């Protein structure tokens, strides 16, 4: 059970929608004030609802997070028409036990020395707000929505959309 958003009934659905999406676009604020996004391999959310990512110590995102720790994570699964945005504060974690806990063998592609790699660190994101869009992926549902829009002139409203308070 995730503790973030315990007062918001949509929080559980948001976490459910991202649990199998392994790549998130992480956006940070660059040193010149512009936004900078990059794909990151997402680890499972922890029991508190924090989101975790491995990173290299010497990377631009580390400099950016050290300056301004506000980040945004964008998750997308077009095959199921699921999209999620999460904003929160990032924290750099160098704790060896936490690195070992989160480690999985595919991470060795980025960290050949494994958990003993001196360049390895984690980014923990403490979510504050989120929003999701969850639409049926059926072609028939989309065709129905198109036909309804043509006939009625009104935009279809398939699926769910909700803003979520995760604090």
Number of C-alpha atoms within 10 A of each C-alpha: 10 15 15 21 21 15 12 13 11 20 25 17 14 24 20 11 20 23 14 12 18 15 19 23 18 22 20 26 20 17 15 7 10 8 13 16 17 12 14 16 16 21 21 18 17 14 11 13 22 21 21 22 22 22 21 17 16 11 10 14 23 20 16 21 21 13 13 16 19 20 22 23 24 20 22 20 16 10 9 13 14 21 20 23 21 25 20 21 17 24 17 18 17 15 11 14 10 13 19 12 10 17 15 12 10 10 15 13 9 13 18 12 12 18 22 12 13 12 14 20 22 21 21 20 24 22 24 17 18 24 19 25 18 19 18 15 15 12 9 10 14 15 11 14 17 15 13 14 14 12 9 9 10 11 11 15 10 15 13 11 16 15 17 22 19 24 16
